[in-house]
Each structure stands twice: as structure tokens, then as C-alpha cells.
Amino acid sequence: MLLIVGYIVVLGCVFGGFMMSGGHLAALWQPNELVIIGGAALGSFIASNGSKQLKATLKAVPSALKGSKYTKALYLELMAMLSEVLMKVRKEGLMSIEGDVEMPEQSPIFSKYTAIMADHHVMEFITDYLRLMVSGNMDAFQIENLMDNEIETHHQEGHIPVHSVAKVADGLPAFGIVAAVMGVVHTMESVHLPPAELGMLVAAALVGTFLGILLAYGFVAPIAATLEQKLDESSKMLECVKVTLLASLNGYAPQLAVEFGRKVLYSTERPTFMELEDHIKQSRSR
């Protein structure tokens, strides 16, 4: 939503300032320039990416228009769920959660936390490492190293759309120059026309440079920045799970293990100690 608000501000200020200086918006409407710039950018995007990268980017870009789902409420749900699982482990042993881990959708614990269950990647991350803990064949250092590798892989995969969109933004100003040069070439071959008409051709050529820069920094680059922010937030959620499970594996009580996870969250979403305690109590009473 903020991306759209930003677009409105960009358009309002750029075109509003142009009109305030006496400019006419009709002079900026050059469909041929848009075809050259947009077509070249699209072709470059297709040529520089494989099918997997194209699919990942096309799937990720619409999410930039949505607000972040990683809110304080979601983290409270996550930590309450982890706390309940670890409490059961502490009381009944690791083998007691084997059924929960194998079929989380039928688990009386996991099924209560629908917001977390909806995120299949997070649930897979949690259940996979709980399964390794249940097996008892790996120590904390091995599991931590495996978690770090998986989070790094997740970050690298998530960075593919960011990189692809950023490359398009980097190329748009150059494609704007291409459109402008082609407009100048057309102007030079039309020197037989009256000066007024030549002036219109020059203006149309200059619009190409304007559009390339505006689209790059006003529209496409913000999409890449938004996708990168969302990627960082998704990785932070996995880090919260990682720190909590490792603290439990190292012998800390569930209350302390969850506190370890709370501490790694960004301050803007991190609940206070009392907020987390109250939410955990409410969750257990459900």
C-alpha cells in the first residue's frame, strides 16, 4: 500500500511541478518512446534471466503492493506456539511431539495457530528441526550449522527477484537515452520541416530520457527495495525460530528459550516481555 502512496507522490510532484512551470502534459505523452523503453527493458529482462528466475520474479512482484505480514501479532503467535511445543517436550519428553511433527495439520498444538500454519515455509522449517531434535542423533552445533545454511539458501533464493528487478531499474535510464538518441536521429533527418515542428520533435526525443529516469528511480527501483525489505523480514522469522530451538536444545527452560527468540526481533515488531507472557498464558487457555 505504501508503494502505491509513494507512486502517487512521485507523479503528483513531478507532473505538478511541470505544470506549475507552464508545461503542458500533452507534450509528455509519447507512446512511441514508451514502446522503445518498455520493450527494450522487457526484452533485456527476459534475456538476462532463466525460466526459474522469471517465474520467481513474476510471483514476487505483486507482493510488493501488499503490506508486510510480519507484524507483532504474528511474532506473538509464533513464540506462543514454540513455547507450547517446548513445554510439552519438557514435561513429556521429545518423543511426545513426534506425532505433532509428522502431521502438524492434525496436531492439537499447531492447529491452534492458523497464522503460522498458513506459512508453509516457516512450518516446514520448524517441523524439520523438531524432527531432528527428536531423532537425537545430532548435537546443537550440527543443527545450528544446518540452520544457518538453510537460512542462507532461503536468502539467496529470495534475492533472485530483488536482483532481477534492480537490474531492470539500472537499465531503464540507458534505454531512455536510446529512445532519445533515436528521436534526435529522426529530428536530424527532418531538417526540412519548419522550426516549430522541429522543436516538437526535439521535445519528443527529450521525453525519452525523462521517462527512462522517472521509471527507473520513481517506479521500478522502489519495487526492488520493497522486495528486499520483505526478504529480510522473512529471514528474521526463521532466525527467531532458530535461536529459540537452539536455546531449548542447549538446556534452557521454555520461558528462557522463547526470550532468546524475542531478543533477535526488530525493535519495531518485538513485543515486550510482559506482552509475550500474557499472550502465552492466553494461548494455553484456548
N, C-alpha and C positions, 0 to 999 in steps of 0.2 A: 504493500500500500504506500509506504514512504517513497518507493521508487517512482510511482505514478505522480505523487505530490512533487517530487523533485523535477520530473519531466515538465509538469505544468509551470513550475517556477522558471525553468530554463526557457521554455517557449515564450512565456509572458514577458520576461526581461529582455530577451534577445529581440523579439519582434516588436515588443512595446517600445524599446529604445530606438529601434529603427524607424518606427512610425513617428516618434517624438522628434526625430531629427529631420522629418519631412519626407522620409522614404515611402514608397508605395509597395505594399505587399505583393501586388501582381507581378512586380519585377522579379521577385524571388521564386515565382512559380515557373520552374524549368524542368518539365518531366524528362526531357532528353538527358539532362545532367544526372537526374536520379537514376535513370536506367543505366547509364555508364557506371556510376559509382556503386550503386546497389548490386548490379550484375557482376561487376568485377570483384566486389567483396564476397559475394556468394560463391562465385567460381573459385576464388582463392581458398575460401573456407572448405569447400568440397575437396579441392585438390590436395590440401595440406593435412587432411585427416582420413583415417581409415573408417570402415563401416562402424566399428565399435565406438570410436571416438565421436562420430557423427550422431549415433543413437544416444550416447550418454549426454552429449551437449543439448540435443533437441529435447531430451527428457528433463534436463536440469533447468533450462532457461525459464520455463513457465513458473518454477518455484520461486524465482527472484521477485515475482509480483506479489507473493504471499508474505504475510508477516512471519516472524520466527515462531516456531512451535516450542522452542527450548526456553520455557518460562520457569519461574519459581515454582509454580504449581506442579509442573511436570517433574522437576527435580525432587520435590517433596514426595511425589508418588513413587519415584524410583527408589529413594532412600528408605521409604517406609516398606516397600516390597523386599529390599535387600535385608532390612532389619528383621522382618518376619521370617525370612528364609534362614538367616543366620541364628535366630533364636531357636528355631526348630532343630537346627544342627546341634546347637549347644546342649539342648535338653535331651534329644533322642539319638544323636549321632549322625554322621554323614550319610549312612545308608538310608536314613529315614526320608531323604529328599530324592531318592533315586527315581521314584515314580513321578514326582513333580517335574524333574528334569527331562525325563523321557517323553512325557506327554503334558507339556505346560498348559495347553488349552483346556485340559481336564483337571488341572491342579487347583485345589481349593484356595491356595495362596496366590498363584499367578493370575488366575481368572478374575480376581477381585480388582486387579489393576489394569483396566482396559486401555488406558492411555499408553502404558508401556507395552502391553501386548500388541498394540497396533504397529509398533515399530519393530519390524521383523529382524532388522539387523542387530538392534540392541538386545532383543530377546535371544537371538542365536549366540551372541557374544556371552551373555550371562549363563545360558544353559550349557554351552560348550565347556566353559571353565569350571562350572559347578560339577560337570560330569568328570572332568579331570581330577578335581578335588576328591570326588567320591572314589575314583579308582585307586587313589593313594599311592600311585607309582611315580609321582613327580614331586620334587620339592618346590619351595616357594621361589627360588632363584630361576629354576627352569620355567615355571609358569609365568613369572614376571617377564622373562626374555621373550617368551612366545606371545604374550600380550602386547609387548612393545612392538614386535614385528607385525602383528596383525593390525594394530592401530596405525603404524606407518604405512602399511599396504592400503588400508582404508583411506588414509590421507592422500596417498599418491593417486589412487583411482578417482577420488573426489576432485582432485586438482585438474583432471583432464578437461572438463568443461570450462573451468576458470581459464586455463591456458589457451584453449581454443578461442573463446570469446575475446580475451585480451589481445590475441594476435589479430583478430578482425579489427578491433579498435585501433591497433597500431598501424594497420594498413590503410584505413579509411582516408586519413589526410593525404597520403600519396595518391590514392585513386582520385581524390578531389583535384589534385594537381593535374593528373592525366586528363580529367574531364575539362579542366580549364585550358590546358595546352591545346586540346582538340578544338575547343571553342575559339582560341586565338588563331589556329590554323584556318578555321572556317572564316574568321574575320579577314585574315590577310588575303584569302582568295576572293573576297567580296569587296575589294577596294574600289570597285567601280560604282558601288552604291553611294547614295547621299550620306553626308556626315551623321545625320540624325539616325539613320538605320545602322551605320557602323557603330555608333555609340551603344545602341541596343544590343548588338552582337557582342561587344566587349563586356557589357554588363552581364549578359547571359553567361559568358565564359568565366567571369569572376565568381559567379554564383557557385560554380563547381567547387572551387577552393573553399568557399564558405560552407557549403553543405558537407564536404568531407570532414572538415574540422569539427563542425557542430555535431554531426552524427557520431564521430569518434569519441569526443570528450563529454558531450552532453547526454548521449543515449546509450552507446554500446559499452564504454568503459565502466559506467556505474553498474551495469549488469554483472560484469566480471567481479567487481568489488563486492557486490552483494552475495554472489555465489561463494566467494572466498570466506566471507563472514559466516555464512551458513555452514560451510565445511568445518571451520574452526569450532563452531558450536557443537556440531555432531561429534567431533573428536573429543571435545571436553566431556561429553556424556560418557563416552567409553572410558576415559581416564578416571572418572568418578567411580565407575563400576570396578575398574582395575584396582584402584587404591583401596576400596572397601573390601574386596575379596582377599587381597593380599594381606591386609591387616588382620582379617579373620584367620587366614591360613598361618599367620605368624603368632597366633595365640591370643589376640586381643578380644575382649568381650564385644558382642554385637553393638552395644551402645558406643563404644570407642571406635570400632571399625567404621561405623556409619559417620562418625565425627571426622575421621580421616578423609572420607569421601566428600563430606560437606566442605572441607577446607580447600579442596582443589577447584571449586567452582568459581566462576567470575563473580565479583562482588555485586554486580547488577542483578544476578539471579540467585545468589546464595542466600538461603533462609537463615535466620538467626538460630542459635542453639535452642531457644525456647520454642520457636515456631516448629522446628523439626520434632522436638519432644512431644509437643501437643498433637502434631499430625500423626505421629507413630501411635500414640495412645488411641486416637480416634480410629485409625485404621484397624487396630487389633480388635476394637469393639464391634466392627462391622460383621 
